[in-house]
Amino acid sequence: MPVTLENIKKPTEQDLIDLNKIYLDYPGELRWTALEKELEKSPAITLYGARFNARLLAAISFTEYENHIELNHLCVRKVTRQRHVARDLLRLSMAQAPAKKLIFNSCIVDEGLTQLLLQAGFSQNESQFIYAV
């Protein structure tokens, strides 16, 4: 399933519906409404989405710091999982990141996510994954 990466600056009405579906099975404090508030508060956070057939299927956020970028909120819509969308979103979003250290803080323990990050070249330290270019 080929996806395109898109910086979601101003989500459309359909994007908002899709983002709510993407984060539906996240814990309450990590669902779309909480992430939306974070995006409004901090200009350092950028939201990227994986789009296929004009619909958002997955999303990830980047928070830029002086010496690294923190990746968070990687989630794929439940009905789309197991189709390599997360892998493609991670690969495309890593290519967008300036040549800095990337840190992924995992708030959800998931073997599939762990394997995905390790295969992408991250090293694991507890619930934190680090990718140094």
NORHU-V808588 format. One line per field, one symbol per residue. ss: DSSP state (A for helix, B for strand, O for the rest). A space follows every 10 residues. Layout:
BEGIN
ss=???
END
This chain:
BEGIN
ss=OOOBBBBOOO OOAAAAAAAA AAOOOOOAAA OAAAAAAAAA AOOOBBBBBB BBOOBBBBBB BBBBOOOBBB BBBBBBOAAA OOOOAAAAAA AAAAAAOOOO BBBBBOOOOO AAAAAAAAAO OOBBBOOBBB BOO
END
